[in-house]
Amino acid sequence: MAEVKKIATRESYGATLLELGRLDDKIVVMDADLAGSTKSGVFGKEFPDRFFNCGIAEQNMIGVAAGLATMGLKPFVSTFAMFAVCRPYEQIRSLIGYPRLNVKICASHGGVSVGADGASHQCCEDFALMRTIPGMLVMCPSDDVEARQMVKAAYNYDGPVYIRFARAATPVYHDADYKFEVGKGEIVSDGNDVAIIANGIVLPEVVKAAAILKAEGISARVINMGTIKPVDKELVIDSAKACGKIITVEEHTIIGGLGEAVCSVLAENYPAPVKRIGINDEFGYSAEAEELLKAFGLCAEEISATARAFVNGK
């Protein structure tokens, strides 16, 4: 069997940014001294006059991006999720969100899979923070193909966007004919005993978990929810009707992220039992990414065990 190709979605971001930059000279890119890690540096290498290293001054970087947007340019802002969201939250809210400026905040190194850098760099609150800003589109791709299309969708979207990309390489499972659509989820595999909704780097683990459950006679519908705000309301409701029970899996705190977005839809439209798998109101710690994902229940074995107990009423 051929080995599955793995690509980090931050690499996909850099490559697509360069592609778009060749087509539109109004695209400008900013980074906070981390261009090598976020991969925005590939844009800067070809277009140095449209690339600005703002240094470790993220609040100022957001202000610069807002100013450039008011001049009709199309700013893409890049740094680690912790520094893209937590440090300059007030500036994002007031300078980009409130006037609804056309700025794209593209963060890498989100979640516990940052690994040994520890809790100070493991941003597990970014979806929650960005979801609270009116008009902010919030997304997270699961593989290279979706990431590339998501960057292009952000470019074509008129308004503020937040996208989280991953540090770790993840399997590429989408075919070339896949079409990403803002606000729409994707049924990766169908089932009727439980629906498991996920995004980002944990989606491949959910697919593996579904295979484990299938071998035990439990049929799981797997959904990729790349858009966290607005979440696909129709697909969530349909999955609750089809499966009866919902599980959400996210590399994010269970407070304010994908799980709560799904719960809000169901509470208001079609109440159904939900189990949220994610970071449980705690900080991460320094360890290898694989160890952390396992510790927080985000690996296939842990996900399948949780789903098995949930389906069996435990």
N, C-alpha and C positions, 0 to 999 in steps of 0.2 A: 504494500500500500504506500502511495506517495505521501511524503511528509507534508502536513498542512503548513502553508506559508503563514508566517507571523510578522506583523508590522506594528510598530507603536503609532497610535493615532496622532501623536505630536509630529511625527515624520510626515504623515498625511497632510497635516495642517501646513507645514512649511512648504511642501511641494505644491499644494493648491494655491497658496498665497502667491507664490512665484508665478504660477500659471495665470492667475487673475491679474497680477501686476503687469504682465506683458500685454494684456488686453485693455487695461484702463489706467491711464496715468494719473487719475485722481485718487488712486489708492495710496495711502501713506501708512507706514508701520512704525509703531513705537514698542520699545522693550525696556525693561528695568534691569539692564546689565546681566541678562540671562539668555541672550539670543542663541547661544550654542545649545542650551538645554531645551528651550521652547521650540527651536528650529525656525524661528523667524529670521535668523541670521542669513539663511539662503536668499531671502528677499533683499536684505541689506547688501549682500555681496554684489548682486546684479544692479540694484537701484540705490546706491549710497545716498543720492540726493533726496530720496523719499523715505529714508530710514533714519529714525532718531533713537539713539540710546539715551534714555532719560536718567540713567543711573538708578541708584537705590533711593528713589524719591517717587514712590508710586502715586501719592496724592497729587503731586505736581504733574505726573504723566497723564492722569485722568483729566486734569485741567487743560493740558496742552491738546489732548485729543478732542475735548469739547470745543475748544477754540477753533481747531482746524475744521471740525464738522460744520461750524457756523459759517465757514468760508466756502462751503460746497465740496470740500474734500471728503474722502471716505476712510476714516481712521480704523485700523486694526491694532488693538493693544494686547501685548503679550507679556506674561510673566507667570510664575508659579501661582496656583490657585489661592494659596494663603495670602500672597501679597497682591493679587489681582482683585480680591474681594474683601477680605477682612480689614486690611490696613486702610484702603481708600473708600470704605463703604459710604461715608457721608458725601464724598465728592461724586461718587457714582450716582447716588440718589439725587443730589441737588443740581449737579452740573450736566448730567446726561439723562437721567430718568425724568426729572421734572420738566425740562424743555423737550423731552423725547427726541434727543439728537441721534443721528445716524452713526453711532459708534459701536464697533464690534469688540467685545472683550473676550479674548480667546486664551484661556488659562490651561496650563499643563500641570502635571504633578499634583492632581487632586486625590483625595482619599488616603486610606492607610497603605496602599500599595507603593507609596513613596518610600516606605521601608525604613531603613536604618537612620534616616534623618530625624525620626521621632515625632512626637506630638506637636512640636512647634512648627513643623512643616507639613503635617498631615491635615489638610483642610477637608473636614467632613461636614462643613456647615454651608458650603457655597450655594447649593441649590436652594436651600431654605432662605438665605439672605437675598438672593437674586429674585426669587419668586415673590418676595414682598414688595418689590419695586414696580409700581404700575407701568404697564406697557412693555416690560422687559421680557423678551423671548428667551427661554432657558432650554438648552439642549445638551445632550451627551451621546456621542457616537459609540458603537460597539466594535467596529472594525474599520479597516482602511477605506473600503469602498463607501461605507456610510459617512465616514469622516470627510472625505473629499466632497461628497455631494452636500453635506451639511454646511461646509464652508461656503460653497457656491450659493446655497439657499440663504445663508446669512448675508452674503454680498447683495443678493437681490431683494432682501427684506428692507423695507424703509422704516428704520427705527432701531432702538438699542437691542443688542443681542449678547447673551452670555453663553459660551460653549466651553465645556470642560474636556480636555484631551488627556490621555494617559501617558505616563512615563514608560510603563512596561509594554513590550510587544504582545499583541494578541492575535489569535487565529483569524484569518480572512475567510469568512464563510459566505459572504454575499457574492452572487454572480455579477458579471459586468452589466447585465440588463436590469439590475435592481434600480428602482427609482424612489429616492427619499422624498417625502412630502412633509412640510412643516405641519405639526399638529396631528399627524396620523401615525398610529402604531402599526406594527407588522406582526402577523401570526407566523412565527417561525416553524412551529409544528402544532398540529391540532390534537385535542383531547377533550374529555368530558368529565373527569373526576375532580380536577382542580386546575385553575389557571394560574400560571406563574409569570408575573410581569417584572421585567428587569431592563437594564440598559448598561452601557459601558463595559468594562472588562469582566464583569461578573456574568454577562450573558452566556459566554461559552460554558461556564460552570453550570448554569441552569440547564443548558442543552444536555450536558452530561448527566445531570441529576434526573432529567426527564427520561433518559435512556435506562438509568438504574431502576426508576419507578416502573417503567414499561415492562421490564423483565420480571417484576413482581406483580404484574397485573393491574397497576395503577396508571390510568391514562391522564397525562398532563398536557394542557394547552400552554405552549411557551410563546410569550409575547415580548417583542422588542419595543420598548417605549422610548425612542430616542428624544422625543420632545417631552420635557417635563412640565413646561408651561407654554402654551396650553396643552394639557394632557388630552388624549383621545377619548373623549367622553363616551361616544357611541360604542367604541370597542370595549371599554371597561364594562359598560352596562351589558352588552351582548355576552361578554365572557362570564359575568356573574349569572346571567340567565342560563347559559349553556353548561356551566360547570358547578354552580352553587357556591363554591368556595374560591377565594382569591389569596394568593401569596405574592407579596412584593419583595424584591431583592435588590438592594442598592449598596454601593460602596460610599455610604453617606450616613449621617445620623438618621435614625428613624423619625426624628422630629423635624417636620417641615419640608421633607423631600418628596420623592416619588410616592412612597407609601401613604403619606398624608394627602397627596394630590388625588390618589386613587380612592382613599377613604372618603374624601369630601364629595366626590362624584357619587359614590354609592350611597352615602348617608342622605343625600338630597334627592336621589332618583330611584335607587333600587337596593335597599339595605341587604347586605350579605356578609357572612363571616370573612374577616380578613386577618391574615397573619403577616406581620412586617418583619423582614430579616434585614438587619443593617447594624449600624453602630448604636448600641443601647445606652444613650445618655452618659457617655464616658469618653475619655480621650484615648487615643492610640498610644503606642509606645515604640521604642526602637527595637526592630527585629527585621528579618528578611521578609520581603513582600508576601511570599507564599505562606510563611508562618503566621503572619498577621491576618491574611484572608481566612485561613483555617480557624484561627482563634476567634474571629468574629462571625463564624458560621457562614462564610461566603464561598466555600468550596463545595464541589458536587456532592461529596459524601454527607456533609452537614446539611446542605439544602434538601437533599433527598430524605434524610432522617426527619427533618422538621416537617416536610410535606407529608411523609408517611403517617406521622403521628397526628397531623392536622386532619387528614382525610379520614383517619380511623377514629376521630373524635376525641383525641387526647390533647 
